[in-house]
């Protein structure tokens, strides 16, 4: 959608209705995919899709990452992004 620090977070926020955490190691510094679909069950699954050329060990770690939020919640989302940022290599 755009380069880092080019206003991508506000655009994503206008589409989704929630605030993305900001910071040097957080959300929109990396590629972010948001998928909308109609389902009877409300929830927000969060996962990481590794680059095809990533090291196999890193790919396995990234593919294993998954969090499920029962509802869209800014505070819980910020905690998840902080958790990913603390892992260093993710």
C-alpha positions as CSV (number, residue, x, y, z in Angstrom):
1,X,0.0,0.0,0.0
2,X,2.8,2.4,0.7
3,X,6.3,2.9,2.2
4,X,7.0,3.0,5.9
5,X,5.9,6.3,7.5
6,X,3.8,7.2,4.5
7,X,0.4,7.1,6.2
8,X,-0.4,3.5,5.8
9,X,-1.6,3.0,9.4
10,X,-4.3,5.7,9.2
11,X,-5.6,4.1,5.9
12,X,-5.8,0.7,7.5
13,X,-7.5,2.2,10.6
14,X,-10.1,3.8,8.4
15,X,-10.9,0.4,6.7
16,X,-10.9,-1.6,9.9
17,X,-12.2,0.8,12.5
18,X,-9.5,0.0,15.1
19,X,-6.1,1.6,15.9
20,X,-3.0,-0.1,14.8
21,X,-0.1,0.1,17.4
22,X,2.7,2.4,16.2
23,X,6.4,2.1,16.8
24,X,9.6,1.1,15.1
25,X,9.1,-2.7,15.6
26,X,5.3,-2.9,15.3
27,X,2.6,-3.6,12.8
28,X,2.7,-1.6,9.6
29,X,6.5,-1.7,9.4
30,X,5.9,-5.1,7.8
31,X,3.4,-6.3,5.2
32,X,0.0,-6.5,6.7
33,X,-2.9,-8.4,5.1
34,X,-6.5,-7.8,6.2
35,X,-9.1,-10.1,4.9
36,X,-12.8,-9.4,5.4
37,X,-15.4,-12.1,5.0
38,X,-19.0,-12.8,6.2
39,X,-19.3,-15.5,8.8
40,X,-21.8,-16.3,11.5
41,X,-19.1,-16.5,14.1
42,X,-17.4,-13.2,15.1
43,X,-13.6,-13.3,15.7
44,X,-10.2,-12.2,14.5
45,X,-7.6,-14.8,13.7
46,X,-4.0,-13.4,13.6
47,X,-1.2,-15.3,11.9
48,X,2.1,-14.7,10.1
49,X,2.8,-15.8,6.5
50,X,6.6,-16.1,6.0
51,X,8.4,-15.1,2.9
52,X,9.0,-18.1,0.6
53,X,12.8,-17.6,0.8
54,X,12.9,-17.5,4.6
55,X,15.1,-20.0,6.5
56,X,13.2,-23.2,7.1
57,X,13.4,-22.9,10.9
58,X,12.1,-19.4,10.8
59,X,9.3,-20.4,8.4
60,X,8.2,-23.1,10.9
61,X,8.2,-20.6,13.8
62,X,6.3,-18.0,11.8
63,X,3.7,-20.5,10.5
64,X,3.2,-21.8,14.1
65,X,2.2,-18.3,15.3
66,X,-1.5,-17.9,15.7
67,X,-3.7,-15.9,18.0
68,X,-7.5,-15.8,18.0
69,X,-9.4,-12.8,19.4
70,X,-13.1,-13.4,20.1
71,X,-13.8,-9.8,19.1
72,X,-11.9,-6.9,17.6
73,X,-10.2,-5.3,20.6
74,X,-7.5,-2.5,20.3
75,X,-5.9,-3.4,23.6
76,X,-5.5,-7.1,22.9
77,X,-4.3,-6.4,19.4
78,X,-1.6,-4.1,20.7
79,X,-0.5,-6.8,23.2
80,X,-0.2,-9.3,20.3
81,X,1.9,-6.9,18.2
82,X,4.1,-6.2,21.2
83,X,4.6,-9.9,21.7
84,X,5.7,-10.4,18.1
85,X,8.0,-7.4,18.3
86,X,9.7,-8.8,21.5
87,X,10.5,-12.0,19.7
88,X,13.1,-10.1,17.7
89,X,13.4,-12.4,14.7
90,X,9.7,-12.3,13.8
